[in-house]
């Protein structure tokens, strides 16, 4: 597994609440949802790191303890 790095992110409350609702709908943690969105944005822009270019949206950023029903 890749090394994980923590950092502080300041986000508008309404934006964070909307992402949290989306994460809940997709059965992801908030952190997992943010990683999912970042990976998808990088892939769509052609800027994804080589090891993530082939990952699928359904698995990208999903926490290991959370899975789709």
C-alpha positions as CSV (number, residue, x, y, z in Angstrom):
1,X,0.0,0.0,0.0
2,X,1.2,3.5,-0.8
3,X,2.4,5.8,1.9
4,X,-0.4,8.0,3.1
5,X,0.2,11.7,4.0
6,X,-2.1,13.9,6.1
7,X,-2.7,17.6,5.4
8,X,-5.1,20.3,6.5
9,X,-7.8,21.3,4.0
10,X,-10.0,24.3,4.5
11,X,-13.3,24.0,2.7
12,X,-16.5,25.9,2.7
13,X,-19.0,24.3,5.1
14,X,-21.8,23.9,2.5
15,X,-19.3,22.2,0.1
16,X,-18.1,19.9,2.8
17,X,-21.7,19.0,3.8
18,X,-22.6,18.2,0.2
19,X,-19.5,16.0,-0.2
20,X,-20.4,14.2,3.1
21,X,-23.9,13.5,1.9
22,X,-22.5,12.1,-1.4
23,X,-20.1,10.0,0.6
24,X,-22.9,8.6,2.7
25,X,-24.9,7.8,-0.4
26,X,-21.9,5.9,-1.8
27,X,-21.1,4.2,1.5
28,X,-17.7,5.8,1.7
29,X,-16.0,7.8,4.4
30,X,-15.6,11.5,3.8
31,X,-11.9,11.0,3.3
32,X,-12.5,8.2,0.9
33,X,-15.0,10.3,-1.1
34,X,-12.5,13.2,-1.4
35,X,-9.8,10.7,-2.6
36,X,-12.3,9.2,-5.1
37,X,-13.1,12.7,-6.5
38,X,-9.5,13.7,-6.7
39,X,-8.5,10.5,-8.5
40,X,-11.3,10.8,-11.0
41,X,-10.5,14.5,-11.7
42,X,-6.8,13.6,-12.3
43,X,-7.8,10.7,-14.5
44,X,-10.2,12.8,-16.5
45,X,-7.6,15.5,-17.0
46,X,-5.0,13.0,-18.1
47,X,-2.8,13.7,-15.0
48,X,-3.3,10.6,-12.9
49,X,-0.2,8.9,-11.6
50,X,0.7,5.8,-13.6
51,X,-0.4,3.3,-10.9
52,X,-3.9,4.9,-10.8
53,X,-4.7,5.3,-14.5
54,X,-6.3,1.9,-14.7
55,X,-8.3,2.0,-11.5
56,X,-12.1,2.1,-11.8
57,X,-14.4,4.7,-10.3
58,X,-16.2,2.0,-8.2
59,X,-13.0,1.1,-6.4
60,X,-11.0,4.3,-6.3
61,X,-10.9,5.8,-2.9
62,X,-13.1,3.2,-1.3
63,X,-12.2,2.4,2.3
64,X,-11.3,-1.2,2.8
65,X,-13.9,-1.7,5.6
66,X,-16.7,-0.2,3.5
67,X,-18.1,-2.0,0.5
68,X,-21.0,-1.6,-1.8
69,X,-24.0,-3.8,-1.0
